[in-house]
Amino acid sequence: MIKKILRWTGLVVISLLALLLLFYAVVYFKTESRANKVYEVTIQQLSIPTDSATYALGAHIAAVRGCNDCHANGGKAFFDEHNPIATLYAANLTTGKGGINYTDKDWIRALRHGISKEGKPLWFMPVQHTSGSLSNKDLGALICYLKQLPPVDKATPQKKINPLGRLLTFLGKFPMFPAEMIDHSASFPDDVKPAATVAYGKYLAVGCQGCHGETFKGGDGNAPGEPHIPDLTTTGHVGKWDSAQFITTLHTGKTPEGKMLTEYMPWRTMGVAHNTEELQAIYLYLHQIK
């Protein structure tokens, strides 16, 4: 009797292991297929100026859109070699050793579509929340700035997705391939004029969606141990602040209640980089969301 129970137990365990291996095989090949998908997109024709005013505008856009937070000084580690999700570093965008060698079309393909020069999806590059929806003028200015970055010699480890990362990506819990979320046939305005308006605030607030969600309602932290992400709309506490309090908080890191924003809110970089008119516009846009 005991031998029969052990035999059946062994068969059950073996069957479960076989099912798990089969499931992971599906996960592996599905995520590998998505990682290696070659996108055929039409790359728009875009003039890339080289004058000093355009360069200055591009530097400002790189700051307020969060490009510098990830790519400054040759790029930072999103997930180092010890991370269970992946080994993934932000690219070295300069022409130094370990950097990239992009043509204008390569830049447009990457910043508009989240696609590499080989036509494959860039990993964990949040184009939809940074550069993807920029006006033609602003995208041209950003590229002008990026092309003139001082060379930095910095090579990064080969990227890879670990089993946990593949599982989270397969289940839709991790945005490894943002190119899948982009409308690659969309068109864009030639210019968006800065003004303290709801329309301009909507244009700028795209950068907030990466953390605060598509509806700006916030939610749980992105990882264990991270604080709750606040609701930025009128239904949240931030929505009770007036315009001056909102601007002061983003420029100083101190809330109207006297508390300091956590390190997870990039006010020292993105917040400070925004000028008063831009923050007024963002406030007006957020304040009309119910």
PyMOL commands that set and color helices and strands:
alter all, ss='L'
color gray80, all
select helices_A, chain A and resi 2-35+52-64+67-74+104-113+127-129+136-147+163-170+178-181+198-212+238-240+243-252+267-273+276-287
alter helices_A, ss='H'
color red, helices_A
select strands_A, chain A and resi 77-79+86-89+160-161
alter strands_A, ss='S'
color yellow, strands_A
deselect
rebuild
show_as cartoon
